[in-house]
């Protein structure tokens, strides 16, 4: 086929410039190592303490407040973070910004009220729009339920002692109640029956885990430098236009569609090879499980390549000189990589930034890659990203064809 002649010519020209080819493989590897080491701390800290942080402001200081803090420490879903009185005014802001999943304010007189058999409300701060806050709320409710059972146990025990031996005075009764409360809470540390939770399905895409280390830097640089690779391929089209080669081709029997398809196929092969080689490198050197679902990886790599090659084709058709190519390729590369989470996890950015990022193809490329290597979702995890990326690619090809037929 004649379009394959165009493809073979483009591939030969690209491979002849071995320095550019070496750059397209060497640079992403170098940046993957550097950025992976830099972001390693983020991954480590995330894995070291997976429990949700719950701020605890203790205005009481009594035995019941201390027992509440102890039960929060024993909880599997949340961990207490002691907040000083000087930070009381910032509690709502910390919860709203996600620094704390929730916050509990223990009011003054909390212990006195509970040990007198009275009710006293805790102040509980959550972000109703946050799933983490709702999870923390459920965990704290369970802790409060345990505390109230321990208080009731202490009160019943004190009533029995009062009937049997009696207390010398109120301070003697209070000392007994506080000791009984601590012992009742201590029983939760060695509960005879425990519930072990196991998930029957893989975690939902995008849930909880914050990518860090090489799980972020490897796919991030793979996508970023794949975008960089289209510069050289687009330059071939511009060179053909400037040298008159394109005009001579148009006088032959080869159609415009075949010329366009030939250039696109060359870009596709180049970018696809780059993505696959970087995935092999990531698997072998960093131990990232790219190839645990080979069909899913190849499907996603083809979709990523389709989008990037289509974008490169449009740039090559529209640009008039190499300077325009650099501008049209580098600016979108920087913007798309930054907004789409190729440089840093979108999970650590604000909601507005995340909403904008999800509109970019880079986000869907990163999302699909991390569904594979971070969340282990296999083929189901790449279907939606693949469809979205193909949609972007189809739009770029349509624009390229429209512009090329106006040449």
RATAQUI-V128264 format. One record per residue. N is the residue number from 1. RES is the residue in one letter. SS is DSSP state (h for helix, s for strand, l for the rest). Layout:
BEGIN
[[N/RES/SS] [N/RES/SS]]
END
This chain:
BEGIN
[[1/X/l] [2/X/h] [3/X/h] [4/X/h] [5/X/h] [6/X/h] [7/X/h] [8/X/h] [9/X/h] [10/X/h] [11/X/h] [12/X/h] [13/X/h] [14/X/h] [15/X/h] [16/X/h] [17/X/l] [18/X/h] [19/X/h] [20/X/h] [21/X/h] [22/X/h] [23/X/h] [24/X/h] [25/X/h] [26/X/h] [27/X/h] [28/X/h] [29/X/h] [30/X/h] [31/X/h] [32/X/h] [33/X/h] [34/X/h] [35/X/h] [36/X/h] [37/X/h] [38/X/h] [39/X/l] [40/X/h] [41/X/h] [42/X/h] [43/X/h] [44/X/h] [45/X/h] [46/X/h] [47/X/h] [48/X/h] [49/X/l] [50/X/l] [51/X/l] [52/X/s] [53/X/s] [54/X/s] [55/X/s] [56/X/s] [57/X/s] [58/X/s] [59/X/l] [60/X/l] [61/X/l] [62/X/l] [63/X/h] [64/X/h] [65/X/h] [66/X/h] [67/X/h] [68/X/h] [69/X/h] [70/X/h] [71/X/h] [72/X/h] [73/X/h] [74/X/h] [75/X/l] [76/X/l] [77/X/l] [78/X/s] [79/X/s] [80/X/s] [81/X/s] [82/X/s] [83/X/l] [84/X/l] [85/X/h] [86/X/h] [87/X/h] [88/X/h] [89/X/h] [90/X/h] [91/X/h] [92/X/h] [93/X/h] [94/X/h] [95/X/h] [96/X/h] [97/X/l] [98/X/l] [99/X/l] [100/X/l] [101/X/l] [102/X/s] [103/X/s] [104/X/s] [105/X/s] [106/X/s] [107/X/l] [108/X/l] [109/X/l] [110/X/h] [111/X/h] [112/X/h] [113/X/h] [114/X/h] [115/X/h] [116/X/l] [117/X/l] [118/X/l] [119/X/l] [120/X/l] [121/X/l] [122/X/l] [123/X/s] [124/X/s] [125/X/s] [126/X/s] [127/X/l] [128/X/l] [129/X/l] [130/X/l] [131/X/h] [132/X/h] [133/X/h] [134/X/h] [135/X/h] [136/X/h] [137/X/h] [138/X/h] [139/X/h] [140/X/h] [141/X/h] [142/X/h] [143/X/h] [144/X/h] [145/X/h] [146/X/h] [147/X/h] [148/X/h] [149/X/h] [150/X/h] [151/X/h] [152/X/h] [153/X/h] [154/X/h] [155/X/h] [156/X/h] [157/X/h] [158/X/h] [159/X/h] [160/X/h] [161/X/h] [162/X/h] [163/X/h] [164/X/h] [165/X/l] [166/X/l] [167/X/l] [168/X/l] [169/X/l] [170/X/h] [171/X/h] [172/X/h] [173/X/h] [174/X/h] [175/X/h] [176/X/h] [177/X/h] [178/X/h] [179/X/h] [180/X/h] [181/X/h] [182/X/h] [183/X/h] [184/X/h] [185/X/h] [186/X/h] [187/X/h] [188/X/h] [189/X/h] [190/X/h] [191/X/l] [192/X/l] [193/X/l] [194/X/l] [195/X/l] [196/X/l] [197/X/l] [198/X/l] [199/X/l] [200/X/l] [201/X/l] [202/X/l] [203/X/l] [204/X/l] [205/X/l] [206/X/l] [207/X/l] [208/X/l] [209/X/l] [210/X/l] [211/X/l] [212/X/l] [213/X/l] [214/X/h] [215/X/h] [216/X/h] [217/X/h] [218/X/h] [219/X/h] [220/X/h] [221/X/h] [222/X/h] [223/X/h] [224/X/h] [225/X/h] [226/X/h] [227/X/h] [228/X/h] [229/X/h] [230/X/h] [231/X/h] [232/X/h] [233/X/h] [234/X/h] [235/X/h] [236/X/h] [237/X/h] [238/X/h] [239/X/h] [240/X/h] [241/X/h] [242/X/h] [243/X/h] [244/X/l] [245/X/h] [246/X/h] [247/X/h] [248/X/h] [249/X/h] [250/X/h] [251/X/l] [252/X/l] [253/X/l] [254/X/l] [255/X/l] [256/X/h] [257/X/h] [258/X/h] [259/X/h] [260/X/h] [261/X/h] [262/X/h] [263/X/h] [264/X/h] [265/X/h] [266/X/h] [267/X/h] [268/X/h] [269/X/h] [270/X/h] [271/X/h] [272/X/h] [273/X/h] [274/X/h] [275/X/h] [276/X/h] [277/X/h] [278/X/h] [279/X/h] [280/X/h] [281/X/h] [282/X/h] [283/X/h] [284/X/h] [285/X/h] [286/X/h] [287/X/l] [288/X/l] [289/X/l] [290/X/h] [291/X/h] [292/X/h] [293/X/h] [294/X/h] [295/X/h] [296/X/h] [297/X/h] [298/X/h] [299/X/h] [300/X/h] [301/X/h] [302/X/h] [303/X/h] [304/X/h] [305/X/h] [306/X/h] [307/X/h] [308/X/h] [309/X/h] [310/X/h] [311/X/h] [312/X/h] [313/X/h] [314/X/h] [315/X/h] [316/X/h] [317/X/h] [318/X/h] [319/X/l] [320/X/l] [321/X/l] [322/X/h] [323/X/h] [324/X/h] [325/X/h] [326/X/h] [327/X/h] [328/X/h] [329/X/h] [330/X/h] [331/X/h] [332/X/h] [333/X/h] [334/X/h] [335/X/h] [336/X/h] [337/X/h] [338/X/h] [339/X/h] [340/X/l] [341/X/l] [342/X/l] [343/X/l] [344/X/l] [345/X/l] [346/X/h] [347/X/h] [348/X/h] [349/X/l] [350/X/l] [351/X/h] [352/X/h] [353/X/h] [354/X/h] [355/X/h] [356/X/h] [357/X/h] [358/X/l] [359/X/l] [360/X/l] [361/X/h] [362/X/h] [363/X/h] [364/X/h] [365/X/h] [366/X/h] [367/X/h] [368/X/h] [369/X/h] [370/X/h] [371/X/h] [372/X/h] [373/X/h] [374/X/l] [375/X/l] [376/X/l] [377/X/l] [378/X/l] [379/X/l] [380/X/h] [381/X/h] [382/X/h] [383/X/h] [384/X/h] [385/X/h] [386/X/h] [387/X/h] [388/X/h] [389/X/h] [390/X/h] [391/X/h] [392/X/h] [393/X/h] [394/X/h] [395/X/h] [396/X/h] [397/X/h] [398/X/h] [399/X/h] [400/X/h] [401/X/h] [402/X/h] [403/X/h] [404/X/h] [405/X/l] [406/X/l] [407/X/l]]
END
